[in-house]
Amino acid sequence: MPLARSLSITSLSGLEEWDEEFDLEDAVLFEIAWEVANKVGGIYTVIQTKARLTAEEWGENYFLVGPYVESNVRTQVELIEPTNPALKRAIDKMNSSGCKVYFGRWLIEGSPYVVLIDVAFTAWNLDKWKKELWDNFSIGVPWFDREANDAVLFGFLTAWLLGEYAAQCEEPPHILAHFHEWLAGLGLALCRQRQLPVATIFTTHATLLGRYLCAGSVDFYNNLADVSVSVCLYIITPNGLNVKKFSAMHEFQNLHAQSKNRIQEFIRGHFYGHLDFNLDKCLFLFIAGRYEFSNKGADIFLEALARLNYLLRVNHSDVTVVAFFIMPARTNNFNVETLKGQAVRKQLWDTAQTVKERFGKKLYESLLVGQLPDVSKMLSKDDFTMMKRAIFATQRQCQPPICTHNMLEDSNDPILTCIRRIGLFNSSADRVKVIFHPEFLSSTSPLLPMDYEEFVRGCHLGVFPSYYEPWGYTPAECTVMGIPSISTNLSGFGCFMEEHIADPSAYGIYILDRRYRGVDESCNQLTSYLFQFCQQSRRARIIQRNRTERLSDLLDWRYLGRYYISARHMALAKAFPDTYFYQPHDSDTAQGFRYPRPASVPPSPSLSRHSSPRQSEAEEDDDRYDEDAEAEKDRLNIRQPLTLPSKKGPALPYTLPGANGEKNGATGVKN
């Protein structure tokens, strides 16, 4: 049957005024995910950043459940004894029955309790549990699928834990179990099959079906009505971040400048011998995330970069664009030429420092005796020899490398294959340079020693033209750090911002149309965004970053976390109606809110929702721009209620609250 819903909670205004306060003293929340203290993808960010808010709400009755991974536990978890008597008895009972279950505190904000289960230790049960899965649910699992096998083990062990905890409670417990994604979803099915006294929530962050269909060049969103899905109750739950506000606006701008300087140092080494462009007029763009060439929009981004390169060249622009692709792929080591570039840069720096010290010493001694120095004698022949040798070392016969690592499948790699086709080889004539970093960033890297947050702060624009992106954490992370970004109307983030901001581009949120335009039209639109961004003055970019950063409150967990709170209250009320009551507001009557255009932006037709200011308009904008006045108006506006997009946009991830014996729902969210 087609997608159906009996209730959709989409109004923040409807969530603000609950009829009753929920007494959670006698309730216990188990939040179950494969990425608890185990970083794999975006779900880790959801769990990790939301933990503080959830721990504040539930206190000692909040437990995260995940897999035991020794390398992660050594650096992230403090193992302790459980203080909850029933949970301690449940863990002891499981450990005496052939399991290995650990308890501790996850060393993140909020310091939540974690229950970590060693799935490998109970792998001897795999055949028995697979048979039970087939007998009860008619679900078969491939023998050699490691990921599916882990899901089976994890699902049965989490259901065992919940059942054992319920049995160890002296009084009938009010247990709420929140399962994230399919790797944890089997535990929910087992709770229902075993009729455990547990209220359940399931959150899907993305679907393999959607991912594969979109990657297969299917017009997924315009044919969504033909997809057979049945949902009885869901809540869209957009994902937030822990926003850290600065006491002064210039503080985050200073962080941008510091991080940008570190990226510039990397560029100096990477392009040694070919550093024929002005770094002060160099813009850093980036795309990051799971390596899904089409779904993440890397294909359209590369094509737009090629067209941007042409536009910058024919217009004789003095701007140079460096585009980073941060997507993990199979490699065997760093590229030798890339490492050499950083070594040459360091050697040049050391040489300059040595000559500077000698020069400074002679200058100091001359001034001490009251004489002006003889400039012709300040540098010795040895100094000139040393500098000439350093200059000769920068000579390079080849082009600067595109990939920073040695790829295991270089000839078949989608990004490298596309670069060969469009001809962006980092030549001197190119105004657009490309750097493919097929590994997640780390502050301990010998090549680019920056963590991801620091790198994002140093860039000028994040580009995420995704085709399949139920939410989109990468543009959200850019926003809270004051970095403009490009997303699409096929991403949950893009639809959320487009729904609630009258002129997203004025705030540095560019929304690319990938739903109603063909690939070539979308590529032209992206090229236009990039070219117009390159034309902005430095002052215009500073103003835009200030506006972008002010939107961060929209993405704070303290604001968006109420969706999860509502889902939990609904699930408890559904499972334990004698104890809890929850009546959601009618979303059809909720009034949406549109974040207005900044007061200093002229109401010109060129400043539509799908354009960015031209340079001439940006200069006019400078004259009327009043940071304090705009910031105060935005602070007032941010307190107004919001509603989520409900009539257009992609199939956002959803969360379905449910109870034993009834149809369970799932709460929608995307990473």
N, C-alpha and C positions, 0 to 999 in steps of 0.2 A: 504494500500500500504506500501511497505517497507520504511525505513528511506531514505529521499531524501533531498538534499540541492542544492540550486542554487548558493550560495556564502558562503564562510567561511573565516572570518578574523582570521588568526592564527599567524600572523607574527608581532612581536614587531618591527622588522626593517621596516616593511611596515607602522607602525603607527607613526614612529618618524618624517617623512617628509610629513606633510600635505601640500596640494597645496595652501590652504587658511587658514588665521586666522579667527576663528569664532567670530563674534561680538555678545556677549550674553547680551548686555545691555538691549535689548528689549525682551528678552526671560525670562521665568520663569520656574523653575524646581520644581515639586512636587514629592518627593520620598515617596512612600506609602508602609508601611509594618506593620504587626501586632506587630512586635517587636521593634517599635520605642519607646524608653523610657519604655520598657516592656520586661525584660529579660525572654525568654522562652528557647531558644536554640542558635544554632550557627549563625542564621541570625542576632541576636542582635549584635554579635561581628562584622559581616560584616558592618552593618549600623553604629555602634558606632565608629569603627576604621576608616572608610572611610569618616566620616563626615568632618573632618578637611580639607582634600584635596578638597572635593567637595565644601565646603564653601569658600575656597580660590579661586576656579575657578568661582563660581557663585555669590559670595558676598551676597548682600541683596535680591537677587532673588532666593534664595534656601530655600525651606520649606519641612520639614519632616512631614508626616501625619501618625498618629497612634491612638490607642485607649486610652481613658482616664482611667487610673487606679490610684485611689486616693493615695494608699500607695506608688506608684512609684513617683507620681508627688510631694508629700511632700518632698522627698529626692533627686530628680533628676532635677526638673524643676522649673525655676523662671517664674511665670506667669506675663505677661506684656500686654500692648495694642499693636496691630499691627501698624507698621509704613507704611505699604503699603495701600494706600487709598482704592483700589479696593478690596483687601482681607479683610479689616476691614468692608466694606459694605457687603461683601458676608457673613462673619461670623455673623454680626448683623442681616442680613436677615434670616439666618438659625435659630438663637436663637429666633427670634420673631415668627418663624413658628413651634415651638415645639421641637427644638433640643437643645443640650447643647454642644457647641463647645468652646474650650479653646485655648489660644495662649500664647506662652512663649519661653524661651530659654532653651534648654537642656544643663545642666551643665556638659559638656564633652569637650574634646579638639575640638576647632573650634567654640564652643558655637552656634550651628545652631538653627535657628527658628524651632519651632514645632507647629503643629496644632493637637490638641488632641480632639477626638470625643467620647462622652459618648454614647456608643452603647446601654447600658441598658435603658437609658432615653427614647429612641425612639422604645423600644421593642413593643409598641402598633401597630407599622406599620408592624410587622413581617408577619402576615397572608396576608396582602395586597401585600407586596413585594414578598412573596413566590408565590402567584398567578401570579404576573407579570413575575416572573422568569420562571414559567411553560408555560405561554402563549407565551412568546417571544423566549424562548430558549429550551423549553421542558426538563427543568432540575427540577427534584423533589428533595426535601430536607426532610429527616426524621424529624418527629416532635420532638423527644426527643434527638436529636443530638446537644448538646450545642455548640460544636465547629463549626458545619455547620451553626447553627443559627447565631452565632456571625459573620461568614463569610458573610452571607446574609446581615445582618444589616450594617456591615462595608463597604461592597461593594456598597450598595445603597447610604450610607451617603457620601462616598468619591466621587462617581459620582455626587451627588447633589452638593458637595463643588466645584468640578471642573466646573460644569455647571454654578453655581451661580457666580463663579469668572469670567468666560468668559463673562457673561451677565453684570457684573458690570464694566468691562474695557471700557474706553472711546473710545479706538481705537482697531481694531482687534488684539487680543493678540497672542503671539507665546508661547503657553503652551506646556511643555513637562512633561508627567506624567510617572514615572517609578514605576511599580508595582512589588513587591517581593512576590513570592510564591502564592499558591492557596488561602490562606486566604485573600489576597488582590486582587486576579485576577478577581473577579466578577466586580469590578469597571471598569476594562479595557473593559470587554465585554459590559457593559452598556454605556461606552463612544462611542463605535462603533455603538451600536444599536440606540443611541440618536443622532448620527452624530455630536458630540461635536468637536469644532476646536482644537483638542488636538493631538499632536504627542505622541505615546505610546511606552513604552519598558516594556517587561515582563521578569523577571528573575526567573527561576526555580532553586532552590538550591538542591533539591532532589525530588523524586517522591514517592508517597505512593505505586504505582504499583510496582516500582523497589524494594522498601523496603520489601513489602510483598512477592514478587516472590523470592527474595534472601533468606528471612527467611524461605521460604517453601522448601528449598533444591532443587530449580530449578537451572540447569546449565545456569544461566541467561546470562552471557557475551558471552558464546560460541553459544548461540541461539538468540543473539540480532537481527540478520538479519530477524528473523521470527516475531519480534514484529512490529505491525502495527502502525506506527507513520508517520505523514507528517509534514515536516518543510520546509518553503520556504526560510528563511534567518536567519542565526544565527551567533553569535559571542561568542566564548568561552572566558569567563571573569574570570580568576583565582583570588581568593581572597587574599588580602594582609594583612599586619599589620603595625601599626606605630612603626617603628624600632628606638629605642633610642641607639645611639652609645656612647661608653665610650671613654674618652680621652686616657686611657691606657688599654692595654689588660688585665692586672692583675686585673682590677676592677671587671669585671664580674666573674672572677675566685674567687675573695674574696666573692662575693655575693653567689656563689655556696657553698663555705665553711661555711658561716654563716647559710644559710638555711639548709645545711646538718646537722649542729650541732643541730638545732631545731628538725629535724626529729629524730636524735639519742636520744634526750631527751624523745621523745614520745616512742621510741623503748625500752628504759630503763624501762619505766613504764609498757608498754604492756607485756613485757616478764619477769617481775619481778619473781624471784624464778627459772627462767629457762634461765637466761642470761649467758649461757655457751659458747658464741661465741664472737669473737673479733670484736668490732664495727669498728675498724680501717680497718678491712678486710671485711666489710659488704657492699654490693652493693644494692642500692635501685632502683627497677624497678617499673613502674606503667602503668596502662591503665586507661583511663578516657573517659567519654562521656555518651551519651544516653544509657540506659540499653536495648540494643538489643544483646542478648547473642551470636547469630551466626553472625549477620551482622557486629558487631564491632569486631569480632574475639576473644571474651573472651573464647570460647570453645577451639580453637586451642592453645591459650596462656596457658590455664590451662594444657592441655595435654603436651605441650612442657615443662612446669615447672616440671611436674612429671618425664619426661625423663631427664631433666637437673639435678634434684635431684639425680637420679640414677648415672649419669656420675660423679657428684661431689663427691659422696660417694665412688664409686669404685676407683676413682683416688686419694682418700684421700686428697682432696683439703681443704685448710684452709679458703677458701672463703665462706661466707654465703650470700645468696640472700634473700632479703625481697621484695616480690611482692605486691604492693598495687592495689586494684581494687576500683576505685572511680566512682561508678555508682549509681545514685539515685534510690532507691526502696522504697516500702511501709514499714514504720517502725512506732513504737509507742514511742520509747525513746532510750536513750543510754543503752548499755549493762552494768549492774551493775558491773560485773567483770572487764570490761574495765575501768570504772570510778575508781574503787578501785585501779587498777594498777597505775593510775596517782596520786592518793592520797598517796599510799605507796611510790612512787618515791619522791614526795614532802616532805613527812615526813623524808625520809632518807637524803634528801638534807638539811632540817632544822636541823636535828641532827648533821650532819657533820659541818654545819656552827657554831652551838653552841659550839661544842667541839673545833673547830678551833679558835674561839674567846677566849676561856678560855686558850688554849695552847699559843696563841699569846700574851695574857696579861702577863702570867707568864714568857715567854721568854723575853718580853720587860723589865719587872721589874728586871730580873736577869742581863740583859746587862747594865741596868742603873747604877747598883752598881759595875760594872766592873767584873762580875763573869760569868763563863760559867755555863749554867744551868745543874742541875742534872736531866738527862733524866728520871730516874725512878720516879721522883716526878712531872713530868710535867702533867701527867694525873691522876686524882683522881679516887677513887672507884666509885663515882657517874658518872664520865665520862664513865668508863667501863660498868657500869650498863645500862646507857642510850644507848650505842652502841650495847650491847647485845640484849636489847629489840628491837632496830631497826632491827637487823639482824633476830631475831625470827619472826618479822612482815613480812619478805619477804618470809617466807615459804609458799609453795603453793602445794596443793594436786592435782589440776587439770591442764590440759594443758592450755597454753595461748589461749585466744579466737581467733577465726578466724574472726568473724563478730563483729564490734564495736557497733552495735545497735541490738535491739530486732526486728526481722523481723516478719511481720504480717503473711506471708506465708512461714515460714521457711522450711516446708517439701517439698514444691513445687518450691522453689527458684532454678533457673537453676545453678547459681554459686555454691551454697551450695551443691546441689545434685551432681554436678560434683566433688567437693572436696571430698565428701564422697566416691565416686567411685574410685578416684585415690589415696586416702589415704594420702593426705597432711594435717596433723593435728597439725602442729607446734611442733612435738615431738623433743626431744633433738638430736635424730639421724638424723633428716632431715637437710639437708644443704640449703633447700629452705623453707622459711616461707611465709605464705599467710595472708594478712590482707584485709578484705572486708569492705570498708567504704561506706555504701549505702546512702550517702548524699553528696551534694556538699560541698566543703571546705569553711571555713569561719574563718576570723581572730578573731571572737568573740566566737568561739567554746570552751567549757571547756575541750574538749578532745584533739583536734589537732588544736590549735589556729594559723592557717596559711591560708592566702588566696591562691588561685590556683597558681598564678604566683610564689609566694615565694616557694610553695611546689615543683613545677616543677624545679625551679633552684636548689633545694637541692637534687634532684634525679640524678642518673647516666645514666639512659636509659629509654626512653618512648617506649612502645611496643604497636603498633596499627595494628595488622594483619587483618584488616577489609576485609570483602567480598563485602560489599556494602558501598562505600565511594566516592561519586562523586568528592569531593575535599579533605577535611581533614584538619581542623584547628589545631587539637591537635599536629600532627608532625610539622606543620609550627610554632606553638608557641614554641615547643622545640627548633627548629632551631634558632629562633631569640634570644633565651636565652642561646645558646651555649650548649644545651643538645642533645647528639646523640639520634636517634630514629630509630625504625623499622616500615616501612609501607609496602604496597603491590603494585603490578603492576595492581591492580584493583581499586586503589584510584587515584584521579586526581593529588594529591600531589606527589605520588610515580612516576607516569608516567612523570610528569613535571620535576622532578629531574633526573630521569633516562634518559630523552631525552637530558638534557642540561649539565650533569656532566659525564665526561668520566669514573670516578671511584667513584661512590657515597659513597661506604663504607669507602674510605679513608677520606672522610669528615664527617663521622659519620651518613650517611644516608643509612641505610640497606633496600634493596628492596626485599621483599619476593615474590616469584612466586606463586600466587594463581590462575592464569588463565590457565596455561598449565600443572600444576602438580595436582595430586590428593591430597586429604586431608592429607593422611598419609605422602606423600612425602613433602608437604608443612610444615607439623609439624616437620619432621626430619630436614628440612632446617632451620626452626626457632630455633630448639634445637641447631643446629650447631652454629648459630649466637650467641645465648646466652652463650653457653659454651666457644666459642672463646673470647667473650667479658669478661667473667670471668677470662680468662687467661691473659688478658692484665695487664701490670704493671701500677702503679699509674702514672708514667711519661708518658706512652703511652696514658692514658686516658686524661691527661691534654693537650697533643698535639692535640688529636682528638677534644676536646672541643674547642680549639682555632680555628681549621679549620671549625668546625660546625658553630661557631658564625660568621665567615667571610662570610658565605653564606646568612646571614640575609638580605643583600642588595637586593638579588634576590626576596625577599618576601615583600619588602617595598612597601606601597601603592604609593609612589612617582614613583615607577617603574612599578608596575602592574596596577595602576589606569588608565593608558592610554587606557586600553581595554574598561573601562566604558566610558571614554571620547570619544573614537571612536564610541561606540554604541549610545551615545547621539547625536553626530554630525550627524551620519547617519540617526537617527530618525527625527531630525529637517529638514535635507535636503529632506527627503522623504515626510514629511508632508507639508513643506513650501518651495517648489522648487524655488519660485520667490525670496526668501530672502536668502536661504542657499544652498550651493553646497558642496557636499562631494563625492570624487571619491576614493574608497579604492584601494590599490595596489593589484596586482594579487599575492595571497599567494603561487601559484605554483612556482613562480620564486624566492621566498624568500629563502635565504640561512640560514640554521640552524646553531646554534653555540653550541659547546660542551665545557663545562668548563673542562680544562685539569686536569690530575692527579697532585697532589702536587709534586713539584720538588724533595723533599727529600724522596718520596716513591719509592722504587726500582721497576722496571718494571717486577715483578715476575708473573708467571702464577697464583700463588696462590692469587694474589691481583686482581682477576677478579671483574666484576661488582656485582657479587653475593657472595662475601666472605669478611671476615674481616681479618686483619693481625694477624698472630700467634704471640705468645709472643717473640719468637726468632727474628722474623722480626721486631717487634716493638722495640726491644732493639737496633737492627742495625739502625733502623730509628732514634733513639735518637741521635746517633752520627752525623748524617748528617743533622739533623733538624736545620733550621735557621728561626726563627719566623719572623723576620723583612723582610727577603728576600721573604719568601713565602707570607707574607701579602701584600707586595708591588705588587707582580705579580698578586695576586688575585684582588687587587684594580683595576689594569689595565684590567684584564679579565672581571670584572663585568660590565664594560662600553660597552662591545660588545653587539650587538643585539641578541635577542633570538627568537626562534619560538616555538610555542606550539606543542605538539604531535598531529599529524593529521592522521597517518596511522595505529596506533595501540593504545592499551590502552582502558580504559572504556569509556562509554558514559558520557563524562564530562557534568556538568551542562551548560546550554547555555542560552544566552540572545537574544531575538528577537526584534529588533527595527521595529516598524510599524507605519502606519498612518491611520487616519480615511478613510474608504472607500476602503482600500486596505488590503491585507492579512497582519495581524500583525505578527511580529516575536517575538522571546524571546531571551533574552541574557543569555548565559549559565554560571552558577556559582554553586558551591556547598559549603556548610558550613562545 
